[in-house]
Each structure stands twice: as structure tokens, then as C-alpha cells.
Amino acid sequence: MSTQNASAQQIAVLEQKYDLLNKTQEEVRQILNTKAELERQVLLQRLDARLETELQAVRLKLGQQKKNLGTGELYGVPKLPDGYEVLSNTFNAMKSKLVSKRNDEELKPLLILQAESGMGKSALVAALAQDADVRRTFPDGIYWVTIGQDADLVAHQLGFIHQLGATVPEFIDLEVGTEHLRRLCATRVSLVIFDDAVDAQDLLSFNVSSETCQVIVTTSDNELVDIIKYFIQNAQNFTLAPLSVEQATAFFIKQLNNKEITSNSVPPIVDVIIQACDYSILSIKYMANLMRSKPVKQWEEWVDRLQNPDLDFPEKYPQHLMQSLHLNVEDLGEESEYYLALAVFADYTHIPQSLVLMLWRYLYQVLDDQGFTFIKELTEKGLIQVDGISRKHHISLQTFQRDYLLEESDLDKLHSHLLAIYRRHCGQHGWVSGTNDGYFFQNLCLHLYNAGRINELRSLLTDFDWMYNKLKVTSLHDLLNDYEWLEDDQVIGAIKHALYDAATVLLDDKKQLPVQLLDALWPKRNLSQDMQALLNQAQELVPDWNWQPLFPE
């Protein structure tokens, strides 16, 4: 039997033992939470401590065995730009922390990479993830998670659990998701990368560091570093310095890709350009995009435009980055409208490419082949990133790009246009008969609200068929989120509270929705005609249901 096969068998045995010990410890702790007599509590606490010691020993053995399995797979790690090369010593410093041998009983340190937007944090960490030595260090895989601003953390937790290849449980509480993730990652020899973190709460909800699992965080917020280090004692931070003059010049020439301009024939204006970009990788790339098709004598005009912004940009981003982005968007000409339309999508870190093509086809009569070509152009210019495989490609934006789009696009109209597209795909029963494409049921209410169609949204939220269909294809968490849009409405508030009260039942069996709503809302059926209609719809599924009054215990 080969060493690798023997390791795989030993791992399977150890994982079974770990699961059994973990289940036993959970049962012990459940009993501890009850009001047991003092002597029994002391015995249970001792047992809990022994189980924890044994669990740690099994985790260590699993980690040692898994190191024999070979190279870790990449999950969601973005492709590096063509011709990318590492230009920072920070790469080697972080790599040494990832691959160095440590005391097996210590938690792996959380690594933080901080720098301004546009400095190349994401690319550097993606290069780390694809390094052969790093991949061999984490045989259980390397995972990439981008949360973004104003994120639905529970939804992201569910998505990450799915990415880990585990059975996705139903839950609505952030703390439950955090604990589930920690259990899943406790014995994995994995690297988890959280890119573009903007809030400490986001990170703490996903902190899966253990003796075998390591975490990297990238952020543009210097204050976030201090907050993370306060809560996570072993966190270590790295900074990404601007390029040197020589590096910036060589990078600009490489991005320019002009045979007439080489390192031996650099126009003096290049020094002015890279200084105006503050030696930032992305700003330099954006300016090279513009200069590529223009004669050198026109470059000074573009540098002047870079240094004198047309618009007022958010102060949290470098002005040279936002203006160079703006100039690139303007340079797209009429097609800039296609790019601005990306602002409409609910999650800017995961935009379905198929839906983008559908929107462009409806708004601008862009054929799919043309759309694919434009997506490739945007990717090459660094205006978007494309991830995924085959037909499941998705587009992602960086936070500063998303904020720019929100400022420059006509969002009200875009929401209405997207709704019009989906309405054409619905049957005679309207929104209830919409397509289950992984986006429609999850985000329809968001688009109705942002389009100002409040009455239509309210009708949807009081339609039992919509509730039942959405619950079947999404989750209770997704359904509850819809009722946040109109929570001040008395009827909507009553339905939301009924769903929350029924959560423990519905998480186990979604088919209990009609009974749970009838039990909770029947006394309130006279609140409105909408409420009565909702309950009538529910009763059609359970014709034998009879209301029973609930008495206090």
C-alpha cells in the first residue's frame, strides 16, 4: 500500500473519531447548560476538559497526516493578470509565515495585509495562494472569500459552507453560522483568504483560525488593523509599500506594450505620470491603458486631467486612483454605459455573467458575442475581475469601482429595467412564477424597493404563493430579509414576527409554513384584506387545519 493511500485511510479513521468526540462534547455541554446539581456539574466539566484535550490531539494528528496528501486545490482564487510578477518583498515575508514550521499546539497566526486601494493587495495574495510551496502547505485547499460593504453575512456564511463542500445547514443566526464554520475548519489544513475586508464584525464572523487552518485578510483601512489585533491576539500585520521609481517605470512600460518605448528609451513624461499616480500599481495600469493608443505628445494632456479631477470623489480612496478609473471609463465611449449598468446588481462581489449579458442585450441590443468581447476588454483593462468555470462565470468589482459606479449611474432606471427583463420571463401568475436562476428569487424584493415600487413589493410580501415558492428554492434567512424592507408596516411586521417565531420548526421542515402562519396569524386575520387573503391561500394547502387557542403555561 502506498504512503498516500495509508495516510488517506488513517485520516478517515481520525475524522470518524473526531466527529464522535465532537458530538459527545456537544451533548455534555448541553447537559451542562441545564440546572444540574453541583456534584454532577463538576464531573461534567472534568469530562468536557478531557474531551477537549483529546479533540486537540486528534486535530494535530489529522494535520500531520494531511501533509502527506500533496497540493491543495484552489477555490475561488482569482486568476493573476497576464504577465504578472511579484514586485514587493512583502510576498516573501508573508510566504515565510505561511510555510514555516510552528509548534503544532499553537493557533496559526492570522495575517493582515494593509495598503491603500490600488496598491495590488489582492494580486499579491492571489500570487501567494498559487505558489507551489504554499499549496503544498495546505493540502485541504485554499479558499478565497470576498465579503464587501453592507454584506449579508449569514448569506456569505452559507455560501462559504457550500464552497467548503459541506452539507449546508439551515440557520438564521450569525453566531450559529460562525460556530458551524469553526467546527468545519477545525481539522482542515487549509488557507482561507478574506479579501477587501471593510468591517471587523465581518471578519470575526468568519474567523476560522485553528492549529491547522490559517487566515489571511486584506484591507485598505488602517484602523481595521488595530481592531483586528485587539480581538485576535496572534494577528500579524504587513504593509504594501508603493513601487520604487525603477519598478514603477518598468511596470508602466510593460503595461504600455509599445515596441517603440523600452527601458532604454523612456520619455521624460513617464516620470511625471508615475509620480502623479503616487507609484500605485492600479493607477499606473489605468494610465498605461489610456496612453497605449495615443502619441507621446498627447500624454501631457492626460496627465493634466489626472491631476485635475472632473468630479469630487470619496475621500476614503486616493484621488489619482478614482480619476484614473474615471478617465478609463470615459475612454470606453458609448460602451461606458454598459459598464455603468453593473451598478444595479445586488452583490458586486458575485455578479452572474449570464445576467449581465441579458441586461446588455435588453438595454443596448448587444449580442452575446459582443458582450463576451467587451467583458474580456474590461478584464484586460483591470475594470472588472472574472472568476468561475464554464457557464458559471461571475464578475466581481473592487469596492472603489463599485462606489464609483453607484455615483455615476442612474440607479432608479436600472432597477426598473432589470425588473422589466425579469417580468418578461414570468408566466401569467406574475412574479410568483419567476425563474429559479439563483438570482431572481433572492433579489427581486431588493430591486422592487429600490425602483420605488412599494405597493407592488407589499403585495408580494403578503402573497402566500410567493412566500412558499421562495422558501422552497432559497432559505428562511432569505425570506426573512425581504420583510426588513417594509418592517414599519403593521401587517408586514406581523408576518415577519410569525416567521421568526416559527424559525425552529421551519428550519427543519419548510412544508410547515402554512400551518405555522395560520397558527400565528389567524387571530390577526382582520388586520387587512391582504392578511385574510394570505391566510386563505395557506389554508388551501391544509384544508383540515382548525385554529386552536394558545393558553399561557
N, C-alpha and C positions, 0 to 999 in steps of 0.2 A: 504493500500500500504506500502511495506517495506521501511525502510530508504534508503537502497541501490537503490531500484527502483526509489524512489523520487529524489535521488541525480543524477541518470543517466538521468532523464528527465530534471532536472534543467541544467545539463551540456550541453545537446543537445540544449536547448534554448539559453544558454550563448554562445555556439560555433557559432550558427547562427548569433547572434548579433555581435560577434567579427568579423566574416567574412564580414558582411555588413559594419561595421565601418572601417575595414581594406581596403575594396575595395573603400569606399568613400574617405578615406585618400589618397590612391594611385592616384585617379582621381584629387583630389585637388592639390597634389604635381606635377602632370603632367602639370596642368594649370599654376602652379607657375613657372615652368621651361620655360614657354613661355614668350614672351616680353609683359606682360600685363601692363596696366597703373598703376601708383604708388598707387592710392587710392584702386584699386581692389586688388593689391598685399597685401596691409596691411590687408584688410578684409580676404583674403585667408589665410594669416599667422595666424590670430587670430583663424580662423576655424580649421586650422591644429593643433594648440596648444590645442584647446578644444577636438578635436578628439583623440589626443594622451593621454590626461588626462582620457578620457572615456575608451580608449583601455586599459590603465593600470589598471583601476578599474575593468574592465571585466576580465582581466588576473588574478587579485587577487581573485576574486570570483570563477573563474574556479579552481584555485589552492586549495582553501578551500574546494570546493565541491568534488574534485577528491580524497581528502584524505580519503573519506568515502568508496572508491571503493575496498579497500583491497590491496593484494600483487601484486607488479609489476612483469611482465614476464621478462625473461632473453633472450636477443637476441645476439647471437654470443659470449656469455661469455664462456671461455674455462672451461672444467671440471678440478677440482682440482685433483692432484695426489692422488692415494690410500693412505689412512692413513695420509693425510696432516694435520698438526696442526700449528697454528699461533705461531711463536717464537719471535715476536717483539712487543714492546709496541707501535710502530708506528700505529699498527692496531687500537688500542683503541683511539688514538689521532685523527686519521682520521675519525673513525666512529662517534665520538662525533661532529665533524664538519658537518657530513652528516645528522645526525638525530636531532641535536639541533634546537630548535625553534628560528627563527630570525624575525626581523622586516619585515613584508610582502612586504614592498615597496623597500627593498634593493635587489640588484642583488646578487644571490648566489655566494659565492667566488669560484674561480677556484682553485682546489687543485693540487699541483705538488708533485709527489713522485720521488726523485732523488737518484740514487745509481749506483755503477759500475755494468756492465753486470755480471750476475751470482749470484746476491745477493738475488734474489727472489721477485723482484718488481711485476712482472706480477701475480705470485701466490698469493701474499698478496692482491692485488687489486681484483683479482677474488674471493678471500675469502670474501672481503668486499661486493662485488656485490651479493654474495649468502647468506649473513647474513639476518636473518628474519626481524630484525628491519629496516635494510637499505631498503629491498624490500618493506616493508610497507610504508616507507617514500616516495617512488617513484612509485605510482600505475600505471603510464603510461608506465612503463618499464625501463629496464636498458640495455643499448646498448654498445657493445664492437667494437671498430674500430682500426685496425692496419694499419698504412699507409706505413711505411717502407722507405727505402732510394730510391731516384730517382723515386718517385712515380708519377703516372699520377693523379694529384689532381682532375681534373674535373671528371675523371672516378670514383674515390673514392667518390666524392660528389654524383654522380648519384647512386652509389651503396648504400650509406648511406640513400639517399632519399627512395630507394626501401626498405631498411631494416626498415625504419620508417613506412612502409605500405602505403605510399602516392603515388599518381599518379606521375610517373617520367616524368617531362617535358623535352623538348629538349633544350639544351643550349650548347654553346661552350666557354663562358667566365667564368673564375673563380669567378669574383665578382658577377655575376648573380647567380651562384650556392650558394655562401656564403649567399647572401641576401635571397634566397629561403629557405635555411636551417634555418636561423634565424626566418623567418616567421613560418615555420613548428613547430619549437620548442618553440615559444614564449609562448604558453599556455599549453605546456606539462609539467606534473610533472614527469620528467624523469631524470635519471642519464646517462651521456654519458662518456665513458672511452676511451681515446686515448692512446693506449699502444705503448711504444717504439718510442716516438717522437724523430726525429733527426734534424728537421728544424723548426724554428719559423714560417716561411711562411706557412708550412703545418698546424700548429696548428691554426694560425689566420684565415685560410680559413675555419676552422671548429668550430670556437668559437661560441657556441650556448647558452652561459650562459644567463639566464634571471632571473626574480623574482621566477620562478618555476623550471627551468631546470638547473641542476648543471653539472659541467665537472670535471673529474679527468684526469691528464696527468702523464704518467710515462716516465722517460728519464734517460739515462746514462750520458748525457752531462751536466756538472755543469754550463757551460757558458750559456746554453739554458735557465736555470732557471732565470738568470738575465735579459735576453732579454724578456722573457715572462712577468716578473714582471714590466718591463718598459712599455710595451704596455697594459697590463691588470692590472690596479691599485690594484684591490682587490685580486690578486692571493696570495695564501699562500703555502709555500713550506715545505715539510717534507723530512727527510733523513732516509735511512735504514741502520742502523749500522750493522757491522759484528756480527756473533753469538758469544756468550761468550764461554769460554773453555768448560764449562759444557754442554751448548746447542749443540755445535759442536760435542762433544764426543757422546752425546745421539743420535744425528741425524745420525752420521756415523754408529753407532751400529744398529740403526733401519733400515737404508738403506742396511746394510750388510746382515741382515736377516739370521744370522748364530747362531744356537742354542748353539753352544759351546762358543760363545763370548757374554757376557752380561755386564751390567753396573758393576757387581761385579767381572768381570774377564777381564779387559781391558788390552791388550798387550801394553807395553810401546811405541811401534812403532806408535800407534794411535795418540799420542800427536804430533809426527813428521809429520804425514800425515796431520792433520788438520792445523798445522802451515804452512806447505808447500802450503796448499790451501788457506791460509790467511783467514780462517774461513768463506769462501764463500760457500753458500748453494749448488750451482750447481757444483762447483769443487769437493766438498766433495761427492756429489752424484755420480759424474763420477768416482771418485777413488773407492768408495764402489762398483760400478758396476764391476770394474776390480778385486778387492780383493775377491769378493764373491766366486769365483770358484778356488781360489788359496790358498795354505797353507801359514800360517803366516810367515814362514821362507823365502818366496819369496817376501814378501811385500816391504822389503828394496830396492830390485832391482827396483820396480815400482816407489817408492818414488824418487830414484836417477834419473830415467828417467823423472819424473815430474819436477825436479829441473834443469835438463839439457836438454832443448828443442832440438828436432831434427831439427826443422825448425825455420825460422825467421817469427814471427807473427806480425800483425799490432800493433803498439804501443798504439792505442786507446783502446785496450782490455787488461785485466790482463793476463800476460803470463801464470799463473797457470791455468786459465780457458781455454785458447786456447790449451795448451799442454795436459790437461786432456781430452779435447774433441778429440784431435788428437789420443791419446792413445786408447780411446774408439772406434774410427773408425778403427784403425789398428787391434783392438781385434776382429772386425767383420770377419776378414779373407777375403775370396773371396767375401763375401757378401758386403764388404765395397764399391765395385764398384756400387752396387745398390744404396747405399746412396749417393755417389758422383754424380750419374746421376741426382739427384734432382736439381743440379745447372742449368740445361738447361731451367727451366720454367720461364716464363716472370715475374710473380708476386709471390715472395717467401712467401708472407703472405696469399696466397689463391691458392694452387695447387690442381686441381681436382684429387681426389684419383683414379678415373677410368682411367685417363690419365697416372698416374704413373704406374698402373698395366699394361696398354697397352705397355708402354715403356719397362718395365722389361720383359714382355713376348717376345717382339721383340728382345731385346738385349741379354737376358740371358736365354731364354726359361723357365722363371719362371711361373708356373701355378698360377692361381688366388688365390687358397687356400694357396699356399706357400707365395704369395705376402701379403695376409692378415696377415698371421702369422708373417712375417718379419716386417710389419708395426706396429703390436702390440708390437713386441720386441723393435723396435726403440722408440716407445712411452714410454714404461716402463723404458728404459734407459735415457729418457729425451733428446733424439736426435732430435725428432720432436714433434709437437702437432697435434692432430687430432680433428677437430671440424665438426659440422654439424649433419644432421639427415639422416637416412636410406641410400639411394643410392647417396645422395648429400654430402657425406663426403668430406672434403678437408683437406689437410695437410698444416701446416704452420711451418716456421722456424724462429728462432730468428735472429736478424741482424748479430751477431757474427758467428752463424752457417752458414749463407748464405755466408758471406765473406770468411770463411774457405773453403767452397765448391768451390767457384769461383777460389781460388788459387790452389786447389788440383785436379780439374777435367780437362779433355780435352774438353773444351767447343766447339771448332770448329767441332769436330767429333760428339758431342752430338747433336748439332743443325742439322747437316746433317742426323743423324739417325732419329730424330723426324720428319724431313721433309719426309724422306723415308716412315715412318709409315703412315703419312697422305696421301702421294701420292698414296698409295695402296688403300685408301678409296675413291679416287676421280674417277669420271667417265671418259668417253672418251674425255670430254672437259677440262680435266686438273683441275687446281686449282679452276677455276670458279665453278666447280660442287662439291666442297668440302662439308664436313658435317657441319651442324649447331649445334655444340655440346657446344657452349658457350665459346670455346677457339680458334678454328681454324680460323674463320674469324677475330677475334680480334687480333691474334698474328702471323699470317703467315708471314707478311712482316718483322716483327722483326727477325724471325728465318732465312728468306732468307738473310737478310742483315748480320746477324752475322755468317752465313755459308759462306759468301763471294760470294754469287750468285747474283751479282749486275745486270747483264744483264737480268736475269730472273725476278728480282724484278722490273726493269724498264719496262719490257714488261707487267707485271701485272698492274702497275700503269697507263699504257696507254691503258688498256683494259676496254672498257665501260661496258661490261657484269660483270666484277669483281666489278667495282665501284658500279654498280646498285644493285648487289646482296648483297654486303657488307653493303651498306646504308640501305637496307631493313631490314637486320637482326641485325644490330648494331646501330650506331648513326653517325651523321655528325661529331661529335668530333672524333670518332674512325677513320673515313675515312680520315679526315684532318691529323691526326697523322701519317698516312702512308707516306704522302708526305714530312714529315720532314726528312726522311732518305736520300732522294736524292734532297734536295731543291736547290742545286747548278746547277742542270741540267736545261737548259733553258726551255725545254718542260714541265718537271715536275713542275717547278716553275710557268709556265703559268697556268697549270691546278689547282695548289694549290690556286693561286690568284683568279681564276674564282670561285672556290668553296667558298672561303672566301667572295667574293663579293655577292654571291648568298645565303649566310647563312640565311638571314632573310626570304627568300622565302622557302628554303629547310627545315628549322626548322618547318615550318607549313605544308609543303606538299612535301614529298620525291619524289613523282611522277613527280615533275617539273624538276628533274635532267637533262633529255635530252634537254629540251628547254633552260634551263639556260646555259648549256655547249655550245650549238650551238650559242646562242646569244652572249656569251662572246668570244668564241674561233674561230668562223668562219673566221674572218679576219686573224687569225694566222694559218690557216689550212696548209699553205705551209711551216711551220717551219720544218716539217719532215713527213715521211710516216706514222709514228706512230700516229701523230696528225690527219692526214687525215683519217686514219682507225678508230680512236676513234670517230670522228665526223660522219663518215658514219654509224657506229653502232648506235649512238644516233639518227640519222635521220630515221633509220628503225622504231623506236617507234613513231615518229611524222612525217609521210610522207607529211603532209600538211604544214609543217613549211617552212617559207621563211624568209631569213635574211633581217632585216630592219636596215639601218644605224642609229646610235645614234648621235644626234646633241647636242652640249652643250646648256644649258638653256640660 
